[in-house]
């Protein structure tokens, strides 16, 4: 399913399955379904043609036709899903001949006849609608569609290349840093490169920064040029532009017949033995660069190339250094804003300070957003009431402003460049409130549930969805969020969530409303960017409600909700419509709805098509028995609920459930799980012997997190007994066992396919099961208690062939027996380790040159003074400079030691990679 073709991508395979699957349909009905499938294939092909034309270039009649075709696909899929769920009758052929069997056969035949008659009626009605859609397609000449001719607008980014230096704010820091790199005066440039890519969000100032660098540094080079590439570049035009800038006199009238090869040869010839400073601005894809670089790879020593791009993947394709441009600081944001509104930084009304802070928070340090907002407010009365009003309505109340339109054009470029499947995923984010931290896993699972992710080869849908997420991050359309607790049990994951910049959220909310994709009701009671095109038939497919009882009241009164596929409620849900009204739901997310109780969930069992259910922050202690009727449910996420939740016995009826995620959940004593063949993830399960006995029957289980609350004398033995029952398919094992001590004989062996092991308990000896047999182990987090780390322990860890992340905590330190351990230079030791975190009073490691060759992040928590006293040295030398791939260092000293801090800073400053350093002390 996607924004271009509606539900077609998931519907067509289902129609095919109806014909060949075990649904006991009459031949006539199967023929009708085949005919419908052919008709929908033709409509899908036409929708793909429509999707290739930017929405603002389409004729209005074509837009309406495409919208109606997509709506039809949703209606058909709802009908097909309902039938497929109910349509597989039970064959009584294997029942022994008896009166009971005879009655069963007769009943089954009656049901089949009734079902065939019903689906025949539905198909007949659908075919009639499809034929009408096809007739309108012919009248609109959709098959011959082309972009509506428009005057080519002036590129709003052009202004950035002609901005006066006096107008620039917050640029000096990045410009000075990049200038040092370009001129080779930074120690970082021991690894010399002639390419620097500036990467960042649209409107962040990449073009302005690159042009300012060009103007400041051009005198140090023999020649220079600045060219913009854009989304659909004309390479011949770009090469001609370069030649004119290099030698206007010779190339002002270039022969139009010159081919690309001749143009490249001319550029190479001109640049021979010359140093050139080149700016390749606004590079969207790697393929144009592959051609452009041919003209820049000649004998031109000392030349430098500056690339600007919104897409980090493009910068990686280009190679060289990547500089990620950051938003403006609060002070720089305020300075730019005041300069634009008041032409002064100091002379402004004091009563506007609070309103200004709110406005700048929304702009999030993006210069384009600040300039646009300031330009709007410069025409408004200078009083706090007007500014508060403007701030509240900005993005929804100024659509016709030329300033907002200019910003939207720049942001739309990023949207228009997306493939259709990413447009769909991006627009789905319109349902989230401002400043919301959105979990990556929740996003991916909801995309899967709605059919936004199409299968690709042998990759899992989850892996494909993670790729979609990462691509949106690389394109700077969503901002990655990392966990901040670097010294936690697992510590910082690569990226566990994202946020959406306000300007992007406003754009996708507008686009989503125009397409009728997401209907969002805001906390003030109004509908976000209400679309007149979509409102004509009042169809809502995806509904998001933001923290207001007023909005819910208006929805109750006016809206048809039976076709809603996704319902997301954030905050107050006191008057939320009854769940029984949402018969077509695939996704239900209730977040921080603390006013909901058990009674609000009683209708859950009626949501037969529901695939994703998230209940976060609810004040409930048990789930209703009716949850067992959710025959399509794949994800049940109840993390963040305030109390331990008791699952009902009917939980075992969820045959399609893939994952259960919770903070603390308890299985009832009589529950039987062995028929839950699809279950792969269990997180937050409260330990009982019965629960473990049932879990061991789950042969497909891959992820298990167990919560043990007992800290008694026999806890570790009990836990060990339970773990021996773990299925051999297990890949991730997390033990939440605070206060439990594990003896030397704990767990003789672990599942050989284990990839992640994390434990909050204490090991009284180095675990015996850590050895090279755990060939798949990539993440390991353990705590040693009263144990000195010995060379043989280090050798066992170094021998884990796939280990990527290691967190080792040692307490209390054994000062008398803990010796200094040296990590030698060896390609076979820690061959894959990229992230190391050590928490110990003594820093017992020292790195030799070439040690841990792939280590990128190093996090240490130790006492530097105690370490020196123990080793009887005073040099604070840990060998950080010998880690060849180091990129990030985080060190917390548990006692103040200025000499250690100075020595560490100098070592990191002198490192050839110039890694980032976060150094703190108690």
Secondary structure by P-SEA (a helix, b strand, c coil): ccccccaaaaaaaaaaaaacccccccaaaaaaaaaaaaaaaaaaaaaaaaaacccccccaaaaaaaaaaaaaaaaaaaaaaaaaacccccccccccccaaaaaaaaaaaaaaaaaaaaaaaaaaaaaaaaaaaaaaaaaaccccccccccccccccccccccccccccccaaaaaaaaaaaaacccccccccccbbbbbbcccccaaaaaaaaaaacccccccccccccccccaaaaaaaaaaaaacccccccccccccaaaaaaaaaaaaccbbbbbbbcccccaaaaaaaacccccccccbbbbbbbccaaaaaaaccbbbbbbcccaaaaaaaaaaaaccccccccccaaaaaaaaaaaacccaaaaaaaaaaaccccccaaaaaaaaaaccccccccaaaaaaaaaaaaaaaaccaaaaaaaaaaccccccccccaaaaaaaaaaaccccccccccaaaaaaaaaaaaaaaccbbbbccccccccccccccccccccaaaaaaaaaaaaaaccbbbbccccccccccccccccccccbbbbcccaaaaaaaacccccccccbbbbcccccccccccccccccbbbbcccccccccccccccccccccbbbbcccccccccccccccccccbbbbcccccbbbbccccccccccccccccbbbbcccccccccccccccccccccaaaaaaaaacccccbbbbbbcccccaaaaaaaaaaaaccccccbbbbccccccccccccccccccccbbbbcbbbcccccccccccccccbbbbccccccccaaaaaaaaacccccbbbbbbccccccccccccccccccccccccbbbbbcccccbbbcccccccccbbbbbccaaaaaaaaccccccccccccccccbbbbbbccccaaaaaaaaaaaaacccccccccccc
